[in-house]
Amino acid sequence: MTIRGLAHRGYPLKHPENTLRGFRAALELKFTHLEFDVHLTKDGVPVVIHDPTVDRTTNGTGAVKDFTLEELRKLDAGGGEQIPTLEEALLLVKDRMLVDIELKQTGSMHAGLEAAVIEVIKLVDMKEQVFLTSFDHYSIMRARELDAEIELGLVIYGATPAVFPFMKQLGVKYLSLKYVFLTPEYAEEAKKHGIQLMVWTPDDENQLQTLKSNYPDVLICTNNLEGWAKVYQGA
């Protein structure tokens, strides 16, 4: 049985986050969707890591954008895992999962990030299997300017109706918000606009059960993959 859910950074409760090992675990649990984060190296390669620095998730220190890919390869991202490139991560799950690529753009920190990511997606022929999201909505605007067809999404913290006209204007399908802000009224409003809602990141099984019961159409983004699998299957 496939588990309709979004594996957040792979399976970080059991494996190093944003690593191929974690992504394999999500595959083994038959999750339909995978979420991970992308920054740009000093030499312009999109790599999968959440923070703007390597400090928290590796044995190194410094800003991701100040490392070349070769330099990043020397770091331990946990248990001997390396920081994956976007290309490696996509090829691992090709034809097996849909992928939410969160662009970790912050203003103009990563010049060319959007173009580099779209180039990799086209290179591996996975345009129909991915969508790009970001807290930086200007980044999503740039992505749309670069590609008229690629699926896009916005990440927000709290619920707001202000995004719906903007999403319609850009042809944005996905909207991700913190789960505590989800209400029946907001879910209905999103549905009216043809928006696929996603919520992050409920991990408690009681919370997951409540979300499943009240919002069956919402895509759950969680760190607790086995917990959500249990709830989803009604175990």
C-alpha positions as CSV (number, residue, x, y, z in Angstrom):
1,M,0.0,0.0,0.0
2,T,1.4,3.4,-0.9
3,I,1.3,6.1,1.8
4,R,-0.1,9.4,0.6
5,G,2.3,11.7,2.4
6,L,5.2,14.0,2.1
7,A,8.4,12.7,3.6
8,H,10.0,15.8,5.2
9,R,13.8,15.9,4.4
10,G,13.7,12.1,4.0
11,Y,13.2,10.4,7.4
12,P,15.1,12.7,9.9
13,L,13.7,10.9,13.0
14,K,15.8,7.9,12.0
15,H,18.4,8.9,9.5
16,P,20.5,12.0,8.7
17,E,18.2,14.6,7.2
18,N,18.4,15.4,3.5
19,T,20.6,12.5,2.7
20,L,20.2,9.6,0.2
21,R,19.9,7.2,3.1
22,G,16.8,9.1,4.4
23,F,15.3,9.2,0.9
24,R,15.7,5.5,0.5
25,A,13.9,5.0,3.8
26,A,11.0,7.1,2.5
27,L,11.0,4.9,-0.6
28,E,11.0,1.7,1.4
29,L,8.0,3.0,3.4
30,K,6.2,3.6,0.0
31,F,5.6,7.3,0.5
32,T,4.2,9.1,-2.5
33,H,6.0,12.4,-2.0
34,L,9.4,13.5,-0.9
35,E,10.4,17.0,0.3
36,F,13.9,18.4,0.4
37,D,15.8,21.7,0.4
38,V,18.2,23.1,-2.2
39,H,21.0,25.6,-1.9
40,L,23.7,26.6,-4.5
41,T,27.4,25.9,-4.1
42,K,30.1,28.4,-4.8
43,D,30.6,26.7,-8.2
44,G,26.9,26.8,-9.1
45,V,25.8,23.3,-8.3
46,P,22.4,22.8,-6.6
47,V,22.9,20.6,-3.5
48,V,20.4,19.2,-1.0
49,I,20.7,20.8,2.5
50,H,18.3,22.8,4.6
51,D,20.4,25.4,6.4
52,P,22.4,28.2,4.8
53,T,25.4,26.9,6.7
54,V,26.8,23.4,7.1
55,D,27.3,23.8,10.8
56,R,24.2,21.9,12.2
57,T,24.0,18.9,9.8
58,T,27.7,18.2,9.0
59,N,31.1,18.1,10.7
60,G,32.0,21.3,8.9
61,T,31.5,25.0,9.5
62,G,30.6,27.9,7.1
63,A,28.1,29.0,4.5
64,V,27.0,26.5,1.8
65,K,27.5,29.1,-0.8
66,D,31.2,29.5,0.1
67,F,32.0,25.8,-0.6
68,T,32.6,24.3,-4.0
69,L,30.9,20.9,-4.6
70,E,34.3,19.2,-4.2
71,E,34.8,20.8,-0.8
72,L,31.3,19.9,0.4
73,R,31.9,16.2,-0.7
74,K,34.6,16.0,2.1
75,L,32.1,16.7,4.8
76,D,30.2,14.1,6.8
77,A,26.4,14.8,6.8
78,G,25.8,12.0,9.4
79,G,26.8,8.4,9.5
80,G,29.2,8.8,6.7
81,E,26.6,10.3,4.3
82,Q,27.5,13.1,1.9
83,I,25.5,16.1,1.0
84,P,23.7,15.0,-2.1
85,T,23.5,17.0,-5.3
86,L,20.0,17.7,-6.6
87,E,20.7,15.5,-9.6
88,E,21.7,12.5,-7.3
89,A,18.6,13.0,-5.2
90,L,16.2,13.2,-8.2
91,L,17.7,10.2,-10.0
92,L,17.3,8.1,-6.8
93,V,13.5,8.6,-6.8
94,K,12.9,9.0,-10.5
95,D,9.6,7.3,-11.5
96,R,8.9,6.4,-7.9
97,M,7.9,9.6,-6.0
98,L,6.8,13.1,-6.6
99,V,9.3,15.6,-5.3
100,D,8.8,19.0,-3.5
101,I,12.0,20.9,-4.1
102,E,12.1,23.8,-1.6
103,L,14.3,26.6,-3.0
104,K,16.1,28.0,0.0
105,Q,16.4,31.4,-1.6
106,T,16.6,34.4,0.7
107,G,16.5,37.6,-1.2
108,S,19.4,37.5,-3.6
109,M,21.6,35.1,-1.6
110,H,21.7,32.5,-4.4
111,A,21.9,34.3,-7.7
112,G,20.9,31.8,-10.4
113,L,19.4,29.2,-8.1
114,E,16.1,28.9,-9.9
115,A,17.7,28.5,-13.3
116,A,20.2,26.0,-12.0
117,V,17.5,23.9,-10.4
118,I,15.3,23.9,-13.5
119,E,18.3,23.0,-15.6
120,V,18.9,19.8,-13.5
121,I,15.2,18.9,-13.6
122,K,15.2,19.0,-17.4
123,L,18.5,17.2,-17.5
124,V,17.1,14.2,-15.6
125,D,13.8,14.4,-17.5
126,M,11.7,14.8,-14.3
127,K,9.6,17.9,-15.0
128,E,6.4,15.9,-14.6
129,Q,7.5,14.6,-11.2
130,V,8.5,17.7,-9.4
131,F,7.2,21.0,-8.1
132,L,9.2,23.9,-6.7
133,T,8.2,25.7,-3.5
134,S,9.7,28.5,-1.4
135,F,9.1,30.9,1.4
136,D,10.6,33.5,-0.9
137,H,7.8,34.2,-3.3
138,Y,10.0,36.3,-5.6
139,S,12.0,33.1,-6.1
140,I,8.8,31.4,-7.3
141,M,8.1,34.4,-9.6
142,R,11.5,33.9,-11.1
143,A,10.9,30.2,-11.6
144,R,7.7,31.0,-13.5
145,E,9.5,33.5,-15.7
146,L,12.0,30.8,-16.6
147,D,9.5,28.0,-17.2
148,A,5.8,28.5,-18.1
149,E,4.8,24.9,-17.3
150,I,6.7,23.6,-14.3
151,E,4.5,23.1,-11.2
152,L,5.0,25.6,-8.4
153,G,4.0,26.2,-4.8
154,L,4.2,28.7,-2.0
155,V,5.3,28.1,1.5
156,I,3.7,30.3,4.2
157,Y,3.6,30.2,8.0
158,G,0.1,31.3,8.9
159,A,-3.1,31.1,6.8
160,T,-4.0,34.1,4.7
161,P,-6.4,34.6,1.8
162,A,-4.1,37.1,0.2
163,V,-2.1,34.4,-1.6
164,F,-4.9,33.1,-3.7
165,P,-5.1,35.9,-6.4
166,F,-1.3,35.8,-6.6
167,M,-1.3,32.0,-7.1
168,K,-3.9,32.3,-9.8
169,Q,-1.8,35.0,-11.6
170,L,1.3,32.8,-11.6
171,G,-0.4,29.4,-12.1
172,V,0.7,28.1,-8.7
173,K,-1.0,24.8,-7.6
174,Y,0.5,24.0,-4.2
175,L,0.3,25.9,-0.9
176,S,2.2,24.7,2.2
177,L,1.5,26.1,5.7
178,K,2.1,25.3,9.3
179,Y,-0.5,22.7,10.3
180,V,-1.7,24.6,13.4
181,F,-3.2,27.3,11.2
182,L,-5.3,25.0,9.2
183,T,-9.1,25.4,9.6
184,P,-12.0,23.9,7.7
185,E,-12.8,27.3,6.3
186,Y,-9.3,27.7,4.9
187,A,-9.3,24.2,3.5
188,E,-12.6,24.9,1.7
189,E,-11.3,28.2,0.4
190,A,-8.2,26.5,-1.1
191,K,-10.3,23.8,-2.6
192,K,-12.5,26.4,-4.2
193,H,-9.4,27.9,-5.9
194,G,-8.1,24.5,-7.1
195,I,-5.2,24.6,-4.7
196,Q,-3.5,21.5,-3.2
197,L,-2.9,22.3,0.5
198,M,0.1,20.8,2.3
199,V,0.7,21.2,6.0
200,W,4.0,21.0,7.9
201,T,5.2,19.3,10.1
202,P,2.8,17.4,12.5
203,D,4.6,14.5,14.0
204,D,2.5,13.4,17.0
205,E,0.2,10.5,16.1
206,N,-2.8,12.1,17.7
207,Q,-2.3,15.3,15.6
208,L,-1.9,13.1,12.5
209,Q,-5.1,11.2,13.3
210,T,-7.0,14.5,13.7
211,L,-5.7,15.8,10.4
212,K,-6.5,12.6,8.6
213,S,-10.1,12.6,10.0
214,N,-10.8,16.3,9.3
215,Y,-8.8,17.0,6.2
216,P,-8.5,13.9,4.0
217,D,-7.5,16.0,0.9
218,V,-4.6,17.8,2.6
219,L,-1.1,16.5,1.9
220,I,0.7,15.8,5.2
221,C,4.4,16.7,5.4
222,T,5.9,14.9,8.4
223,N,9.1,13.8,10.0
224,N,7.3,10.8,11.6
225,L,7.0,8.6,8.6
226,E,6.1,5.3,10.4
227,G,3.7,7.2,12.6
228,W,1.9,8.7,9.6
229,A,2.0,5.3,7.8
230,K,0.3,3.7,10.8
231,V,-2.4,6.4,11.0
232,Y,-2.9,6.4,7.2
233,Q,-3.4,2.7,7.0
234,G,-5.8,2.8,10.0
235,A,-3.6,0.5,12.1
